[in-house]
Amino acid sequence: MTKAARAPASPRRGVGLAVTEPAPSQKTPAPVQLSLGFDVPAAPAAPTNATAAAAPGPDRHVVLSGERCSYTLRRARRRTIGFQIDDRGLTISAPRWVSLRDIEIAILEKERWIRTRLEQWRQWRAKRQLPQVNFADGGQLPFLGGTITLRLRADLRASELAAGPNGDELRLALPADAAEVQVRDAVQAWLKEQATRVLGERLDALSTRNGVRYTSWALSSARSQWGSCAADGRIRLNWRLVHFTLPVIDYVVAHELAHLKELNHSPQFWAQVARLLPGFEAARDHIRKEDLASLPL
């Protein structure tokens, strides 16, 4: 039996700011994959310290060293048994002709690898998971590095940000009994409006101050990039940046503006970023720790 670990794809370079890979204790884990080559000799007797659920269906479990480990089994046209760990847990892809018993033996052989990677993934999710937003009166969400409270006001004609007794409030022109989906849609529409204003202002300020010209810019809803810059000078910035402080926003803007001179991530590129935004390192380190998938919208 041979083993081959599949390396995760590297972030897209030279066109923008992708969700990058910082230090192992902080980074967004790429789905961890491992493939086991499978020969067809007679399988040995099943080990005694691993048992599997007998119930049919794709969702199964094994007991590894006394602990239940659930997994999803996918049958596929392939020649190896593949193991993948992501936010859905453990997924095993196996050829259609491989027996369940042989799959369980393979799981046991990779027990240490599976248990280690699952624990690493759980720890990362626990650190990065943000509180769920309650899209109703009194709910709270991040905005420009602070927290704003949602208020439903049927007497308003348009949503507005105003000072409240306990901090800033986003007052939505909705009745008190508005459905969650209505509140969510209103919040997202307002955030995108603010993103257009704030990101546009920061883009103009940094480009004008440094004598840099871009062709055009637009909001992005990507789940894998904070921003991007095309070779023709078109810039896209993720609207979800309005959750963060202005220094973080300025770093992403400077990152994309630097690509107008250097469409890569070479030392010359980072020199351009430093020219546009001296002292950018702290904001860069902050955004590298953030996960787009964990944001509330």
C-alpha positions as CSV (number, residue, x, y, z in Angstrom):
1,M,0.0,0.0,0.0
2,T,1.4,3.4,-1.0
3,K,0.6,6.8,0.4
4,A,0.6,10.2,-1.2
5,A,-0.4,13.4,0.5
6,R,-2.0,16.0,-1.7
7,A,-0.7,19.5,-1.1
8,P,-3.3,22.3,-1.0
9,A,-3.3,24.7,-3.9
10,S,-1.3,27.9,-3.3
11,P,-3.2,31.2,-3.1
12,R,-3.7,32.9,-6.5
13,R,-0.9,35.3,-7.0
14,G,-0.4,38.5,-9.0
15,V,-4.0,39.5,-9.3
16,G,-5.2,40.5,-5.9
17,L,-5.5,39.7,-2.2
18,A,-6.7,36.2,-1.7
19,V,-7.6,34.6,1.7
20,T,-4.0,33.7,2.5
21,E,-2.2,31.1,4.6
22,P,-0.7,32.6,7.8
23,A,0.9,30.7,10.7
24,P,-0.4,27.2,11.2
25,S,-2.1,28.1,14.5
26,Q,-4.1,30.9,12.8
27,K,-4.7,30.1,9.2
28,T,-7.8,28.9,7.5
29,P,-7.2,25.2,7.0
30,A,-7.4,24.0,3.5
31,P,-9.4,20.8,3.2
32,V,-6.9,18.1,4.3
33,Q,-6.6,15.3,1.9
34,L,-4.8,12.0,1.8
35,S,-5.0,9.2,-0.7
36,L,-4.2,5.6,-0.1
37,G,-3.3,3.3,-3.0
38,F,-5.4,0.2,-2.8
39,D,-4.4,-3.3,-4.0
40,V,-6.7,-6.2,-3.9
41,P,-5.2,-9.0,-1.9
42,A,-7.3,-10.8,0.6
43,A,-8.0,-8.4,3.5
44,P,-6.7,-9.3,7.0
45,A,-9.1,-9.8,9.8
46,A,-10.7,-6.6,11.0
47,P,-8.9,-5.2,14.0
48,T,-10.8,-5.5,17.3
49,N,-10.5,-1.9,18.5
50,A,-12.5,-0.4,15.5
51,T,-16.2,-1.1,14.9
52,A,-18.5,0.4,12.3
53,A,-22.2,1.3,12.3
54,A,-24.3,-1.3,10.6
55,A,-26.9,1.1,9.4
56,P,-27.0,1.5,5.7
57,G,-26.5,4.9,4.0
58,P,-23.7,7.3,3.4
59,D,-23.4,8.6,7.0
60,R,-21.5,6.1,9.1
61,H,-19.1,6.0,12.1
62,V,-16.3,4.0,13.5
63,V,-15.0,3.8,17.0
64,L,-11.4,4.7,17.2
65,S,-9.6,4.1,20.5
66,G,-13.0,4.2,22.3
67,E,-14.2,7.4,20.7
68,R,-17.0,7.7,18.0
69,C,-15.8,9.1,14.7
70,S,-18.5,9.9,12.2
71,Y,-17.7,10.0,8.5
72,T,-19.4,10.3,5.1
73,L,-18.7,7.6,2.6
74,R,-18.8,8.5,-1.1
75,R,-18.5,5.9,-3.8
76,A,-16.6,7.1,-6.8
77,R,-14.9,6.0,-10.0
78,R,-11.3,6.1,-8.6
79,R,-8.5,3.7,-7.8
80,T,-7.6,4.9,-4.3
81,I,-9.3,5.4,-1.0
82,G,-9.3,9.2,-0.4
83,F,-9.6,10.9,3.0
84,Q,-10.7,14.6,3.2
85,I,-11.2,16.6,6.4
86,D,-13.0,20.0,6.2
87,D,-15.7,21.9,8.1
88,R,-18.1,19.0,7.3
89,G,-15.9,16.5,9.1
90,L,-14.3,13.4,7.6
91,T,-15.3,12.3,4.1
92,I,-14.0,9.1,2.6
93,S,-14.1,8.5,-1.1
94,A,-13.6,4.9,-2.2
95,P,-13.9,2.8,-5.4
96,R,-17.2,1.1,-5.8
97,W,-15.6,-2.3,-5.6
98,V,-13.9,-1.9,-2.3
99,S,-15.7,-3.5,0.6
100,L,-16.9,-1.6,3.7
101,R,-14.6,-3.9,5.8
102,D,-11.6,-2.9,3.8
103,I,-12.5,0.8,4.1
104,E,-12.7,0.4,7.9
105,I,-9.3,-1.3,7.9
106,A,-7.9,1.7,6.0
107,I,-9.5,4.1,8.4
108,L,-7.9,2.3,11.4
109,E,-4.5,2.4,9.7
110,K,-4.8,6.2,9.4
111,E,-6.3,6.6,12.8
112,R,-3.5,8.9,14.2
113,W,-3.6,11.1,11.0
114,I,-7.4,11.4,11.1
115,R,-7.6,12.2,14.9
116,T,-4.9,14.8,14.6
117,R,-6.4,16.6,11.7
118,L,-9.9,16.5,13.1
119,E,-8.7,18.1,16.3
120,Q,-6.7,20.8,14.5
121,W,-9.8,21.6,12.5
122,R,-12.0,21.8,15.6
123,Q,-9.5,24.1,17.4
124,W,-9.4,26.4,14.4
125,R,-13.2,26.6,14.1
126,A,-13.5,27.3,17.8
127,K,-11.0,30.2,17.6
128,R,-12.4,31.7,14.4
129,Q,-16.2,31.3,14.8
130,L,-18.0,34.5,15.3
131,P,-21.2,34.9,17.3
132,Q,-24.3,34.4,15.1
133,V,-26.1,37.6,14.3
134,N,-29.7,37.7,15.5
135,F,-31.4,39.5,12.6
136,A,-34.1,41.1,14.7
137,D,-34.5,44.1,16.9
138,G,-31.6,44.2,19.4
139,G,-29.3,42.0,17.2
140,Q,-25.7,43.2,16.9
141,L,-23.1,43.0,14.1
142,P,-19.6,44.3,13.3
143,F,-19.2,47.5,11.4
144,L,-15.9,49.4,10.8
145,G,-14.3,47.5,13.6
146,G,-17.0,48.3,16.1
147,T,-20.4,46.9,17.0
148,I,-23.8,48.3,15.9
149,T,-27.2,47.3,17.3
150,L,-30.1,46.6,15.0
151,R,-33.4,48.6,15.6
152,L,-36.6,48.1,13.7
153,R,-38.5,51.3,13.1
154,A,-41.6,51.3,11.0
155,D,-41.8,55.1,11.1
156,L,-38.6,55.5,9.1
157,R,-38.6,55.9,5.3
158,A,-35.0,54.7,4.9
159,S,-32.4,52.9,7.0
160,E,-30.0,55.1,9.0
161,L,-27.1,54.9,11.4
162,A,-27.7,56.9,14.6
163,A,-26.4,57.2,18.1
164,G,-28.3,55.3,20.6
165,P,-28.3,55.1,24.5
166,N,-25.8,52.2,24.4
167,G,-23.8,53.0,21.2
168,D,-24.4,53.2,17.5
169,E,-27.7,51.8,16.1
170,L,-28.6,50.7,12.6
171,R,-32.2,51.8,12.4
172,L,-34.0,49.8,9.7
173,A,-37.2,51.0,8.1
174,L,-39.1,47.8,9.0
175,P,-42.0,46.9,11.3
176,A,-41.2,45.3,14.7
177,D,-42.5,41.9,13.5
178,A,-40.5,41.8,10.3
179,A,-39.3,38.4,9.3
180,E,-35.7,37.4,9.8
181,V,-35.1,37.3,6.0
182,Q,-36.4,40.8,5.6
183,V,-34.1,42.1,8.3
184,R,-31.1,40.2,6.9
185,D,-31.7,41.6,3.4
186,A,-32.1,45.1,4.7
187,V,-28.9,44.9,6.7
188,Q,-27.0,43.5,3.7
189,A,-28.3,46.2,1.4
190,W,-27.2,48.9,3.9
191,L,-23.8,47.4,4.4
192,K,-23.2,47.3,0.6
193,E,-24.2,50.9,0.3
194,Q,-21.7,51.8,3.1
195,A,-19.1,49.6,1.3
196,T,-19.5,51.6,-1.9
197,R,-19.1,54.9,0.0
198,V,-16.2,53.9,2.4
199,L,-14.2,51.8,0.0
200,G,-14.6,54.4,-2.8
201,E,-13.4,57.1,-0.5
202,R,-10.3,55.1,0.7
203,L,-9.5,54.1,-2.9
204,D,-9.6,57.7,-4.1
205,A,-7.7,59.0,-1.1
206,L,-4.8,56.5,-1.4
207,S,-4.6,56.7,-5.2
208,T,-4.7,60.5,-5.3
209,R,-2.2,60.9,-2.5
210,N,0.3,58.6,-4.2
211,G,-0.3,59.6,-7.9
212,V,-1.7,56.2,-8.8
213,R,-4.4,55.7,-11.4
214,Y,-6.8,52.8,-11.8
215,T,-9.3,52.3,-14.6
216,S,-12.4,51.5,-12.6
217,W,-13.5,49.7,-9.5
218,A,-16.5,47.7,-8.3
219,L,-17.7,45.7,-5.3
220,S,-17.0,42.0,-5.1
221,S,-19.0,39.3,-3.2
222,A,-16.2,36.7,-3.5
223,R,-15.8,34.1,-0.8
224,S,-12.1,33.6,-1.5
225,Q,-10.6,37.1,-2.1
226,W,-10.6,40.4,-0.3
227,G,-9.8,42.1,-3.5
228,S,-8.3,41.8,-7.0
229,C,-6.7,43.9,-9.7
230,A,-6.8,43.1,-13.4
231,A,-4.0,43.8,-15.8
232,D,-6.1,46.6,-17.4
233,G,-6.4,48.5,-14.1
234,R,-9.8,47.3,-13.0
235,I,-10.0,46.8,-9.2
236,R,-12.6,44.9,-7.2
237,L,-13.0,45.1,-3.4
238,N,-15.0,42.8,-1.2
239,W,-17.9,44.6,0.3
240,R,-17.5,42.6,3.6
241,L,-14.4,44.7,4.3
242,V,-16.8,47.2,6.0
243,H,-16.8,44.9,9.0
244,F,-13.2,45.9,9.7
245,T,-11.3,49.0,10.8
246,L,-10.2,51.7,8.4
247,P,-6.5,50.6,8.7
248,V,-7.4,47.1,7.6
249,I,-9.4,48.5,4.7
250,D,-6.6,50.8,3.7
251,Y,-4.2,47.9,3.6
252,V,-6.4,45.9,1.2
253,V,-6.8,49.0,-1.0
254,A,-3.1,49.7,-1.0
255,H,-2.5,46.0,-1.8
256,E,-4.6,46.3,-5.0
257,L,-3.2,49.6,-6.0
258,A,0.3,48.2,-5.7
259,H,-0.7,45.6,-8.3
260,L,-1.1,48.4,-10.8
261,K,2.8,48.6,-10.8
262,E,3.6,45.0,-9.9
263,L,1.2,42.3,-10.9
264,N,2.9,39.8,-8.6
265,H,3.9,39.4,-4.9
266,S,7.7,40.0,-5.4
267,P,9.8,42.2,-3.1
268,Q,9.2,45.0,-5.6
269,F,5.5,44.6,-5.0
270,W,5.8,44.8,-1.2
271,A,8.0,47.9,-1.7
272,Q,5.1,49.5,-3.6
273,V,2.7,48.6,-0.8
274,A,5.1,50.2,1.8
275,R,5.3,53.4,-0.4
276,L,1.5,53.6,-0.6
277,L,0.9,52.8,3.1
278,P,3.9,52.9,5.4
279,G,3.5,50.7,8.4
280,F,1.0,48.4,6.7
281,E,2.3,45.2,8.4
282,A,0.0,45.2,11.4
283,A,-3.1,45.5,9.2
284,R,-1.8,42.8,6.8
285,D,-1.3,40.4,9.7
286,H,-4.8,41.1,11.0
287,I,-6.6,40.4,7.7
288,R,-4.5,37.2,7.2
289,K,-6.1,35.8,10.4
290,E,-9.7,36.5,9.2
291,D,-11.8,33.9,7.4
292,L,-14.4,35.2,4.9
293,A,-16.6,32.1,5.6
294,S,-16.9,33.0,9.3
295,L,-18.4,36.5,8.7
296,P,-22.1,36.9,9.5
297,L,-23.1,37.8,6.0
